[in-house]
Structure formats: C-alpha cells, structure tokens
Amino acid sequence: MTGGSRPTKAELLARAAEAAGRYVAAERDGRASPDADAVAALAGFPADALDHPLPAADALDLLDRLGSPAAVRTTGGRYFGFVNGGVDPAGLAASVLAGAWDQNLALPVMSPVGAHLDTMATAWIVDLLGLPAGTLASFCAGATVANLTAIVTARDALLRQAGWDVRARGLAGAPPLAIATSAEIHASVNKALAVAGLGLDTVTVVPTDGCGRLDPAAFAAAVGPGAGPTLVIVQAGNVNTGHSDPFAAVIDHLEAVGVRDRCWVHVDGAFGLWAAAAAPDRRHLVAGVDRADSWATDAHKWLNAPYDCGLVAVADPATLRAAMSMDAAYVTGAGAERPLMNLGLQMSQAARAVPVWAILATRGRAGVADAVERCCQLADRFARRLADAGVTILAPVVLNQALASFGPGPDEERVDNGDALTDAVIAAVQAEGTAWLGATTWQGRRAMRISVSDTSTTEADVDRAADAVLRAWASVR
Ligand SMILES: Cc1ncc(COP(=O)(O)O)c(C=O)c1O
C-alpha cells in the first residue's frame, strides 16, 4: 500500500471497508482469541511514528496486517467470555457510515439526523424494556456510566426532597442518605456509589440466595417503616448466574411499610433487563422492574450494538434534567426537548443512536425477542452438554449465563474441591482456542463462566465449544 499518490478520504474508506470485509469473512474461522504469535507481532507497530509519521495508507495497512490477527473474535460465535456481545451486521455497517458523518450529539442543532434517530431509538428501547410511559432515556458510554448517572440523579432528588440542594451545598453536612444494595450487586455500582461521594461503608448490604437473588425477608428487615431517604439498588441479571432480584417483592414491601416515596429504587440491568424484551414466557424473570425509578442497561452487550453504548433511563424526567443540566453563553439550542448534554454526564458525544436505530429498525420487536430467547436456549444447551458429561452446573440456567465447576471424572477419585481443576480446564480451553471462556468465583467455588451474548452464535458453535471444554477437562485431570 506504500508509494504512489496519497489516497483520498473516499479511497481510504474503501480500503478500510475492504479490510473489514476480509476480517468479517474470516471471523468464524480459526481461534476465538489471538494466538501468541499474533500478540507478539503487535511489537511491529512503529514506536517512532509520533516523530516519523506514516502515510495514512501505511497506517491502515499496519492495522490490517498486525491489528486484525490480534483482535479477539467476540463476533465469531464462539466467544463466551465476560458478557461481551458480538456486533449486529446492520449496526456495524451503520456505525461505519455514522463514523463518516462524524456527528456530535451534544445538542440537536449540532446533528439534526443524530437527534432524530436518538429520539426514535431511545423511545423504542423504553418500549421494548417495558419501562413506564414518560420515562426519559439517554445513551452513554456503558452501564457503569449509566449507573453513575442514575445514582447521582437519585442522590440529588432524595436530598432535595429532604431540603438539601447538593448542587449548591455539596455533600458535607447533608442529611443522612441510606443506601441498600444486594450483596451480589455488580462492582460497577459500588464504583459509581464511591465516585458519587456516597461512601461504601455506609451501604447496607442485603444477603442473597444460592442464585444471587436478593433475599426479600432480609431486605424487609433492612429497610423498615422508619426508613429515611433511601437509595435501593437492585439488579436484573446477576453477572455470574443471570438471575434477577425480586423487584415486585422489594417494591411491594416499600409500599406496605409506607416508605416508597422516600426511597429511590435503581435497577442495574446491564444485560438482564433485556429479559423484558424476550418472548412472554421469560419476562417473568424481571416482573415488577417497571416499578423502579431508574434503570441502567447496555446496548453493546445483548443488543450487539458496537461499543461503547449504554443507556440510562429515569421515570421522572425532571430529576435527570436537574442533576445533569449545564449552561454556557455559547451553547445555543439547549432549550430543545432532548439536549443530550443535559441528559447525561457527557457534553460532546458520539452518535450512538445511529447503529442502535439500525439494529432495532432491522430486527424489529420480534427479532430482538428472538435473539434474546435464542441466547438463553444456547446457554441452557451449553450447560446441559457439560452436565450430561458429569460437570457440575452451579445455578439453574434461566438467562444467557451459566456457571460450570469441574471435579474429577465420573469414576475418578476426588482430589480437591474442583477449584484447581476448574482453573486448569479454563486455562486449557483458552490455550486451545476453539472457544474463549473466563473464570469467576461463585459462592466460594471457582467456576467457568459461560455467557452467550453474541447473537450470531449457533447450536453448532455451542456444540463445538462444549466439545472443546470437555476435551480440555479430559486433558487436565
Ligand atoms: C450487571 C452489570 N452491570 C454493569 C456492568 C458494567 O457495564 P459496562 O462494562 O458497560 O460499563 C456489567 C458488565 O458486565 C454488568 O454485567
């Protein structure tokens, strides 16, 4: 690609599209993660380019030659690590076009097309997730940021109700704000609480059951009739088991003891909230979730939007606007109905809505439900394949997550509690490369985490991956 005249922007884009096309054509072949040689070859990116800049075509060539082989194939159907979604074809293609547009969605005046699609896409998600009419939703970088945005909004609203203006007076000397979370709340919620100045030592941690669901009786004991302003944080979709907290029981209790209006219920539903968009027989998993005050979710996980794309939603729009508004003399058009710089933490922001619009417009309600359902069935299939061979599945599979613990084989003598063997199986699977699965500790036991979040995954992918896991198990014991 070196030499000759400098390619135009359009020519560069065509070359990038050609390289991307080659990448996606091969994404289902080979390993799910790069091999050691591909990672070592990353040293070939010239470290002196800052002082000796490259022609754009050469930079692109390096990205293609060195970068593509070292990319983790989260989009190839056999990546089951973390809760990393794949990428929807229409969403990916739309993001390429949106990249060329280079829109800033801080204000509608900066991008009428972005603002228009943002209004549509957020309304569709509110609808799909079954959130109350009038809910205000806004895209952000991910569920961590969505949690932080909602927690700051809740903090300000609860303290305002108690007669304290956090914006004006800060937190020093503020009335007490109680916080209750489930013991299994995602780490990003604790990070958000800390960043919001709410002090993790002040949190009442409510115990959970064997599936990671908050215990309603323990919650009732923790938040009683005498509760003052309280931020309650529960979750849809435990990051290990996929189980959700009993939202209806939590909110019924708050109502029964007469403190609902002094409590703000926030739901972290980074992926689990999408159960509400599933076929009717899976929606019960998040029953009552619509009665909360705010929600955090991701589009880059289960919806398979490109990174980075989360969403915060708040039932009372005025609270989000009050917490997130800003003003400056040069800012024009902030009085628009959806000035995004006033609906979240960021001012300048990517047109995240564009790929999301494309995904939702092409899949439709039924397509989203089908994708969610298929991932759940595939997680169940994966777990059953392992269980049939004697692997212990640590919690019933209800969503797209499963946990596996590896003991000795059926006729072999037990040498430990399976932790060392489980770690060895995971390491062997990762080294072999057919599939990628990560590790966790679940209620004191090491476990392999299986997350089916790439909606291009097929039954054949799951079977290949399960075979690879069983081969690895046989090889290490
Ligand atoms: C339940 C839950 N909450 C929050 C997060 C954080 O999401 P993000 O990585 O988009 O910030 C995750 C990520 O896995 C999650 O599973």
The ligand as an ORCA input file, in Angstrom:
! r2SCAN-3c Opt
* xyz 0 1
  C     -24.712     -6.369     35.724
  C     -23.676     -5.457     35.133
  N     -23.664     -4.160     35.487
  C     -22.767     -3.296     34.984
  C     -21.802     -3.705     34.102
  C     -20.824     -2.705     33.570
  O     -21.137     -2.459     32.230
  P     -20.156     -1.641     31.263
  O     -18.976     -2.526     31.053
  O     -20.952     -1.445     30.030
  O     -19.795     -0.363     31.938
  C     -21.763     -5.042     33.707
  C     -20.711     -5.529     32.794
  O     -20.541     -6.716     32.599
  C     -22.738     -5.938     34.222
  O     -22.771     -7.217     33.842
*
